[in-house]
Amino acid sequence: MSIIACLLPSISTALNITSIPSGIYIEHLGYAYTNRGTLRISLTIPWNDVKNDSITATSVAEKIDKLCRLGRVATSEIQCADLSQQLQELNQEVQQKIHTLVFMHPRERRGVLGDMLTTLFGVNDRVYHDIDDLNTNQQKLIQANRQHGKLMLSALQTMNRTNEKMQLKLADFNSHLNHVTSVINGYTKWYTATIDGNKVNLQFLSAYQRAENFLSELNQKYSSILNSLYTKNGVIECFNIAELYQVINRTEQLLPKQHKVYHIPMNRIETTHTENKLTIFAYLQIIDTNQFELIKPTAVPKRINEKDMYAVVDFSSKFLAIDYNKQLYYELDEATFNRATRINDTLYIINVNTIYEFRASKNCVIHEIFSSMAGKGCISKIFALNSTVWIALHNKNSWIFLSPRPMTIFTLCHGVRHEYSLKDSGIIQLPPSCSLHTPQFVLISDQEEKGSTFSVYFKPKEPHINMSLNLTTVPTLNISFITSAETFAQHIQEAFNLEEHDKTIAWKPIVHHGAAAGVSVLVSCTIITGILLLIRKRSQTIQFPLPTTKWYDIPSKN
């Protein structure tokens, strides 16, 4: 397999132009995991708990205010008014968030119809509810699932850890409040000779600090819930991390060995409101840990004569994910790739429905890249060019150009101009903070601070040319800028379709002379009638002229 490998150059101030022959230009984008299902975690929040939190928060703030008034009776040196006011404001913030949560517009339940549709149309999917309630047969069925459909698991979760933490803080506050109240009450007795104002302040401050800790924890709880509902990606804040990992570990014990749960939640949250509870549904992806190599092939045409004729290996330039060891692959279009979950610059999770085998479902691009594989090669097409064509590559700031005749371009980088001459075909890589000016348009580079980490390969390929074709009837590609290699193949196909359409029009039957004569008489009558109507309208216009425009002066002030 004669594949030339190279690494895209780092950022520089000069335009990089590389001449390339005909073949397949391959951008290596990284690796991909495939989505094998979904883990849904249901977080349940009873409305009784929300109501109790609201009552408790108000009670804590009132107790601190009452303690402040008691301290003023004991000594005028106590400084508690500002702190009590701050706690009242914190309580108001908690009450506002609880009010917002309670009166949010509820979503509709999926209901019986949704379950029925899943049963009817979700042929390859199985829905398993709470994983803790699965029986042995269901667990074995899940573990036996390899490539046959996607798994949908559900786990129930509560905010028990958060509630337990708040209960401990509340108990500590109440216990300490009783002690402080007892101490300050002792200072109010008639027989108390002297009162140390600093001690009273310290006692109040210790009670205030415990109350503030409890209300802050409660405020954070409802902030996390609201953030999850509004942003749809912060649901992890609602869970205790230890509990979340316990759910993930329990789930992974049920899955096949090559399946794992990706720990970062999906950007998807759903809720249901009932009279008794609020349920928040968060979703995690179940992935197959077998990696596919992710590539983006682009065909580079070859010029075949001096009449601006080109031949190109014809294939749909989609993304390809290839597992060469297992002889598996699948195709992706631009939209599917953009919807993929990006773990880092070179690792993705892709939701795919169909995975093909090399030999059972032959792909001509894979055959061309791995020439040792038995299979059918890609066909070639011939087209003509009137002007230079620019094909945007997936790698930012990179284009393939096809120039049927020499053309001069220039770049502007930080105000400095450089001229270049283009000829035939090649690849241009434009540095950041630069613009490329052609006679038709201006290309502006994407602003990036770091260089590209893409690896690229080139597989030379001579297009198969059928010399028996009539090269005078080949379609012409009438476009200058193409947004992606995927649309390049589409434009060529559209040019061929247009050429075939023109041929069809040229061979339409001629209308019979008798029918043509009848049409001519009808057209003549229509024209004469129109002229007579126009003359009549004109005569009426002359007899009854329109009133002339009259100007009115604005009276001046006396």
C-alpha positions in Angstrom: 0.0 0.0 0.0 1.8 3.1 -1.2 0.5 5.8 1.1 2.6 8.9 1.7 2.2 10.2 5.2 2.9 13.7 6.3 2.0 16.1 9.2 0.4 19.4 8.5 2.9 22.2 9.2 2.7 24.4 12.3 1.5 28.0 12.1 3.8 30.4 10.2 3.4 33.7 8.5 3.9 32.4 4.9 1.3 30.7 2.7 2.0 27.0 2.3 1.3 25.7 -1.2 1.8 22.0 -1.9 1.4 20.5 -5.4 -0.3 17.1 -5.5 -1.0 14.7 -8.2 -4.4 13.0 -8.7 -5.5 10.6 -6.0 -7.2 10.5 -2.6 -6.3 13.0 0.0 -7.0 11.6 3.4 -7.4 13.6 6.6 -7.0 11.5 9.8 -9.3 13.1 12.3 -8.7 10.8 15.3 -10.7 7.9 16.7 -14.3 7.2 17.5 -16.3 5.2 20.0 -19.7 4.1 18.9 -22.8 4.8 21.0 -24.3 1.5 22.2 -27.2 2.9 24.3 -28.3 5.2 27.1 -28.3 5.2 30.9 -31.1 7.3 32.2 -30.8 8.4 35.8 -34.0 9.6 37.4 -33.6 12.1 40.2 -36.7 12.2 42.4 -37.5 15.3 44.5 -40.7 14.9 46.6 -42.7 18.1 46.9 -43.1 17.5 50.7 -39.3 17.8 51.0 -39.4 21.1 49.1 -42.2 22.4 51.3 -40.3 21.4 54.5 -37.1 23.0 53.2 -39.0 26.3 52.7 -40.5 26.2 56.2 -37.2 25.2 57.8 -35.3 28.0 56.1 -37.8 30.6 57.3 -37.6 29.2 60.8 -33.8 29.3 61.0 -33.8 33.0 59.9 -36.5 33.9 62.4 -34.6 32.1 65.2 -31.5 34.1 64.5 -33.6 37.4 64.5 -35.1 36.4 67.8 -31.7 35.6 69.3 -30.5 39.1 68.2 -33.4 40.7 70.0 -32.6 38.7 73.1 -29.0 39.8 73.0 -30.0 43.4 72.9 -31.9 42.9 76.1 -28.8 41.5 77.7 -26.4 44.2 76.5 -26.4 47.2 74.1 -22.9 46.3 73.0 -24.1 43.3 70.8 -23.6 43.8 67.1 -26.2 41.6 65.4 -28.5 43.7 63.3 -26.5 43.5 60.1 -25.9 39.8 60.4 -29.5 39.1 61.0 -30.5 41.2 58.0 -28.0 39.2 55.8 -29.5 36.0 56.9 -33.0 37.3 56.1 -31.8 38.1 52.5 -30.3 34.7 52.1 -33.6 33.1 53.2 -35.4 35.3 50.6 -33.1 34.0 47.9 -33.8 30.4 48.9 -37.6 31.1 49.0 -37.4 32.7 45.5 -35.6 29.6 44.0 -38.1 27.3 45.6 -41.0 29.3 44.3 -39.4 29.3 40.8 -39.0 25.5 40.9 -42.6 24.9 42.1 -44.2 27.1 39.5 -42.1 26.1 36.5 -44.2 25.0 33.5 -44.4 21.2 33.7 -43.6 19.0 30.8 -46.1 16.4 29.5 -45.6 12.8 30.5 -44.7 10.4 27.7 -47.6 8.2 28.7 -48.9 4.9 27.4 -48.7 6.0 23.8 -44.9 6.6 24.0 -44.3 3.1 25.5 -46.6 1.6 22.8 -44.6 3.3 20.1 -41.3 2.0 21.6 -42.8 -1.4 21.6 -43.9 -1.2 18.0 -41.0 0.6 16.3 -38.1 0.1 18.7 -37.5 -3.3 17.3 -33.7 -3.3 18.0 -33.9 -1.5 21.3 -34.8 -2.9 24.7 -35.8 -0.7 27.6 -34.8 -1.8 31.0 -36.1 0.1 34.0 -34.5 0.5 37.4 -31.3 -1.6 37.2 -31.6 -2.6 40.9 -34.9 -4.4 40.1 -33.7 -6.4 37.1 -34.0 -10.2 37.5 -31.3 -12.7 36.6 -32.6 -13.5 33.1 -32.7 -9.8 32.2 -29.1 -9.3 33.4 -27.9 -12.2 31.4 -29.8 -10.9 28.3 -28.1 -7.5 28.7 -24.6 -9.1 29.1 -25.3 -11.2 26.0 -26.1 -8.1 23.9 -23.2 -7.4 21.5 -24.1 -5.7 18.2 -27.9 -6.3 18.3 -29.5 -3.1 19.1 -29.0 -0.4 21.7 -29.6 -0.7 25.4 -31.7 1.8 27.4 -31.1 1.4 31.1 -32.7 3.4 33.9 -31.5 4.0 37.5 -33.4 5.7 40.3 -31.6 8.3 42.3 -32.4 10.6 45.2 -30.7 13.5 46.9 -30.3 11.5 50.1 -26.6 12.5 50.7 -27.4 16.2 50.3 -30.4 15.9 52.5 -28.5 14.0 55.2 -25.7 16.6 55.1 -28.3 19.4 55.6 -30.0 17.5 58.4 -26.7 17.2 60.3 -26.1 21.0 59.9 -29.6 21.8 61.0 -29.3 19.6 64.1 -25.9 21.2 65.0 -27.5 24.7 64.6 -30.5 23.8 66.8 -28.3 22.3 69.5 -26.0 25.2 69.6 -28.9 27.7 69.4 -30.3 26.2 72.6 -27.0 26.5 74.3 -26.5 30.2 73.2 -30.0 31.1 74.2 -29.4 29.6 77.7 -26.2 31.5 78.1 -27.7 34.9 77.0 -30.8 34.3 79.2 -28.4 34.0 82.1 -27.0 37.4 81.4 -30.5 39.0 81.6 -31.0 37.9 85.3 -31.3 40.8 87.8 -28.5 39.5 89.9 -25.9 39.5 87.1 -23.5 42.2 88.1 -21.4 42.7 84.9 -22.0 41.5 81.4 -19.1 41.0 79.0 -20.4 42.3 75.6 -17.6 40.5 73.7 -18.8 37.2 75.0 -22.4 37.9 74.0 -21.1 38.8 70.5 -19.1 35.6 70.2 -22.0 33.5 71.3 -24.3 35.1 68.7 -21.7 34.9 66.0 -21.2 31.2 66.5 -25.0 30.6 66.2 -25.2 32.8 63.1 -22.3 30.9 61.4 -24.1 27.6 61.8 -27.4 29.1 60.5 -25.6 30.6 57.5 -23.9 27.3 56.7 -27.3 25.5 56.7 -29.0 28.1 54.5 -26.0 28.3 52.1 -26.2 24.5 51.7 -29.9 24.7 51.0 -29.4 27.6 48.6 -26.8 25.5 46.7 -29.2 22.6 46.5 -31.9 24.5 44.7 -29.3 26.5 42.6 -28.0 23.2 41.3 -31.5 21.9 40.4 -32.5 25.1 38.6 -29.1 25.3 36.7 -29.7 21.7 35.5 -33.2 22.6 34.2 -32.1 25.9 32.5 -28.7 24.9 31.1 -29.6 21.2 30.5 -26.0 20.2 31.1 -25.3 20.8 34.7 -27.2 17.8 36.1 -24.1 16.4 37.7 -24.3 19.2 40.3 -27.5 17.6 41.7 -25.8 14.3 42.4 -23.3 13.4 45.1 -20.3 12.3 43.1 -19.9 9.1 45.2 -23.5 8.1 44.5 -23.2 8.9 40.8 -20.1 6.6 40.5 -21.9 3.9 42.4 -24.8 4.0 39.8 -22.3 3.9 37.0 -20.4 1.0 38.5 -23.6 -1.0 39.1 -24.6 -0.4 35.5 -21.2 -1.5 34.0 -21.4 -4.8 35.9 -24.5 -5.5 33.9 -23.0 -4.6 30.5 -20.9 -6.7 28.1 -17.1 -6.3 28.8 -16.5 -4.0 25.9 -19.3 -1.6 26.9 -18.7 1.3 29.3 -20.6 4.3 30.6 -19.2 7.6 29.6 -19.1 9.7 32.8 -20.0 13.1 31.3 -23.8 13.6 31.0 -25.4 14.3 27.7 -26.7 17.8 26.9 -30.2 16.5 27.5 -32.5 16.8 30.5 -36.2 16.1 30.8 -38.6 16.6 33.7 -42.0 15.5 34.8 -44.2 17.2 37.4 -46.8 15.4 39.4 -48.8 16.3 42.5 -46.3 14.4 44.7 -42.9 14.8 43.1 -40.6 16.4 40.6 -38.5 13.9 38.5 -35.4 15.0 36.6 -34.1 12.7 33.9 -30.4 12.9 33.1 -28.8 10.8 30.4 -25.3 9.2 30.1 -24.0 7.4 27.0 -23.2 3.7 26.9 -20.2 3.2 24.5 -18.4 0.4 22.8 -14.8 0.7 23.7 -13.6 -0.7 20.4 -12.1 2.2 18.5 -12.7 3.1 14.9 -10.2 5.2 13.0 -11.9 8.3 11.7 -10.9 9.7 8.3 -12.1 12.2 5.7 -11.2 11.2 2.1 -11.3 13.8 -0.7 -10.8 13.0 -4.4 -8.1 15.1 -6.2 -8.9 15.3 -10.0 -6.3 14.9 -12.8 -6.1 17.1 -15.8 -6.3 15.0 -19.0 -5.8 17.5 -21.8 -5.3 21.1 -22.7 -9.0 21.8 -23.0 -9.6 22.1 -19.3 -10.8 18.5 -19.0 -10.4 16.7 -15.7 -11.0 13.2 -14.6 -11.7 12.4 -10.9 -12.2 9.2 -8.9 -15.9 9.4 -8.1 -17.2 8.7 -4.6 -19.3 10.3 -2.0 -16.7 12.1 0.2 -18.2 11.3 3.6 -16.5 10.7 6.8 -15.4 7.1 7.3 -14.9 5.2 10.6 -12.8 2.1 10.0 -11.9 -0.8 12.3 -9.3 -2.5 10.1 -8.6 -5.4 12.6 -12.3 -6.4 12.7 -12.9 -5.4 9.0 -15.7 -3.1 10.0 -16.7 0.4 8.9 -19.5 2.9 8.8 -20.1 6.2 6.9 -21.0 9.6 8.3 -22.2 12.8 6.7 -21.2 16.2 7.9 -24.4 16.7 10.0 -23.9 13.4 11.9 -20.2 14.1 12.5 -21.1 17.6 13.9 -23.6 16.0 16.3 -21.0 13.7 17.7 -19.8 14.0 21.3 -16.3 15.4 21.3 -14.2 14.0 24.2 -11.0 15.8 23.1 -9.4 17.0 19.8 -9.0 13.5 18.5 -11.6 11.3 20.2 -15.3 11.2 19.6 -18.5 9.3 20.5 -20.7 8.8 17.4 -24.3 7.7 17.3 -24.5 5.3 14.3 -27.2 2.9 13.3 -25.5 0.7 10.7 -22.0 -0.9 10.8 -20.8 -2.7 7.7 -18.3 -5.5 7.0 -15.6 -5.0 4.5 -16.4 -8.0 2.3 -20.1 -8.2 2.7 -20.7 -4.5 2.0 -17.9 -3.3 -0.3 -16.8 0.3 -0.2 -14.8 1.6 -3.1 -12.9 4.2 -1.0 -11.7 1.5 1.4 -10.7 -0.7 -1.5 -8.7 2.2 -3.0 -7.0 2.9 0.3 -6.3 -0.7 1.2 -5.5 -2.0 -2.3 -4.8 -5.5 -1.0 -8.5 -5.9 -0.3 -10.6 -7.7 -3.0 -13.4 -5.4 -4.2 -14.6 -3.0 -6.8 -12.6 0.2 -7.3 -14.3 3.6 -7.6 -15.5 4.7 -11.0 -14.2 7.9 -12.6 -16.0 10.8 -14.1 -14.8 13.5 -16.6 -15.8 17.1 -16.4 -14.6 20.5 -17.6 -13.6 23.6 -15.7 -14.1 27.2 -16.7 -12.4 28.8 -13.7 -10.4 27.9 -10.6 -12.2 25.7 -8.1 -11.6 25.9 -4.3 -12.6 22.9 -2.2 -12.6 23.5 1.6 -11.1 20.7 3.6 -12.2 19.6 7.1 -8.9 20.8 8.5 -9.3 24.6 9.2 -7.7 27.1 6.9 -7.0 24.4 4.2 -8.3 24.2 0.7 -7.6 22.1 -2.5 -7.5 24.2 -5.6 -7.9 23.2 -9.3 -6.6 25.9 -11.6 -7.1 25.2 -15.4 -4.8 28.1 -16.2 -2.2 30.1 -14.2 -3.8 32.5 -11.7 -2.2 35.2 -9.4 -3.5 35.5 -5.8 -2.2 37.5 -2.8 -2.3 37.2 0.9 -2.5 39.9 3.6 -0.9 39.0 6.9 -0.7 41.7 9.5 -0.8 44.3 6.7 1.9 42.6 4.7 1.1 41.6 1.1 2.5 38.6 -0.7 1.7 37.5 -4.2 1.6 33.9 -5.4 1.0 32.1 -8.7 -1.3 29.0 -8.8 -1.2 26.3 -11.5 -2.8 22.9 -11.9 -3.8 21.4 -8.5 -2.6 21.6 -5.0 -3.3 22.3 -1.3 -3.2 25.7 0.3 -2.8 26.1 4.1 -3.5 29.7 5.2 -1.9 30.9 8.4 -4.1 32.4 11.1 -4.7 36.2 11.0 -4.3 36.1 7.2 -6.7 36.6 4.3 -6.3 35.1 0.8 -7.5 37.3 -2.1 -8.6 35.8 -5.5 -10.3 37.5 -8.4 -13.6 36.0 -7.3 -13.6 36.2 -3.5 -11.6 36.5 -0.3 -10.8 33.6 2.1 -10.4 34.6 5.7 -8.5 32.2 8.0 -10.0 30.9 11.2 -8.3 32.5 14.2 -6.4 29.8 16.1 -3.6 30.3 18.5 -2.2 26.8 18.2 -1.2 24.8 15.1 -3.2 21.9 13.7 -2.7 18.4 15.1 -4.3 16.7 12.1 -2.3 14.0 10.3 -2.9 13.7 6.6 -2.1 11.0 4.0 -2.1 10.9 0.2 -2.9 7.8 -1.8 -1.9 8.4 -5.5 -4.6 7.1 -7.9 -4.9 7.4 -11.6 -8.5 7.8 -12.7 -9.7 5.2 -15.2 -10.5 7.1 -18.4 -12.7 5.7 -21.1 -11.1 7.2 -24.3 -14.1 6.1 -26.4 -16.2 8.8 -24.8 -17.1 11.9 -26.7 -15.2 14.5 -24.8 -17.1 17.3 -26.4 -20.2 16.6 -24.4 -18.8 16.4 -20.9 -20.5 18.6 -18.3 -18.9 21.8 -17.1 -18.6 22.6 -13.4 -19.8 26.2 -13.1 -18.8 27.0 -9.5 -15.8 28.5 -7.9 -16.0 27.9 -4.1 -17.2 24.6 -2.7 -17.8 24.4 1.1 -16.6 20.8 1.5 -15.3 17.8 -0.3 -18.7 16.1 0.2 -20.4 18.8 -1.8 -17.7 18.6 -4.5 -19.0 15.2 -5.6 -22.5 16.4 -5.4 -21.7 19.4 -7.8 -20.1 17.0 -10.3 -23.2 14.8 -10.2 -25.5 17.8 -10.6 -23.4 18.8 -13.7 -23.9 15.3 -15.1 -27.6 15.4 -14.4 -27.9 18.8 -16.1 -26.1 17.5 -19.1 -28.5 14.6 -19.4 -31.4 16.9 -18.9 -30.3 19.1 -21.8 -29.9 16.1 -24.1 -33.5 15.1 -23.2 -34.8 18.5 -24.1 -33.0 18.5 -27.4 -34.8 15.4 -28.6 -38.4 16.5 -27.8 -40.9 15.9 -30.7 -41.6 18.8 -33.1 -45.2 20.3 -32.9 -47.4 19.5 -36.0 -47.8 22.3 -38.6 -51.5 22.3 -38.2 -51.4 22.8 -34.5 -48.7 25.5 -35.0 -51.0 27.4 -37.4 -53.8 27.4 -34.9 -51.6 28.7 -32.2 -50.4 31.5 -34.5 -53.9 32.7 -35.2 -54.8 32.6 -31.5 -51.7 34.7 -30.6 -52.5 37.3 -33.4 -56.1 37.7 -32.2 -54.9 38.3 -28.6 -52.4 40.9 -29.7 -55.0 42.8 -31.8 -57.5 42.8 -29.0 -54.9 44.1 -26.6 -54.0 47.0 -28.9 -57.6 48.0 -29.3 -58.2 48.0 -25.5 -55.0 50.1 -25.0 -56.2 52.7 -27.6 -59.6 53.0 -25.9 -58.1 53.4 -22.4 -55.7 56.1 -23.8 -58.6 58.0 -25.3 -60.4 58.0 -22.0 -57.4 59.2 -20.2 -57.1 62.2 -22.6 -60.8 63.2 -22.1 -60.7 63.0 -18.3 -57.3 64.3 -17.0 -56.2 63.7 -13.4 -56.2 66.7 -11.1 -52.9 68.5 -10.8 -50.9 68.5 -7.7 -51.5 71.5 -5.4 -49.0 72.9 -2.9 -50.4 74.4 0.4 -48.3 77.0 2.3 -48.1 76.7 6.1 -49.3 79.9 7.6 -46.6 81.9 9.4 -47.0 82.8 13.1 -48.2 86.4 13.7 
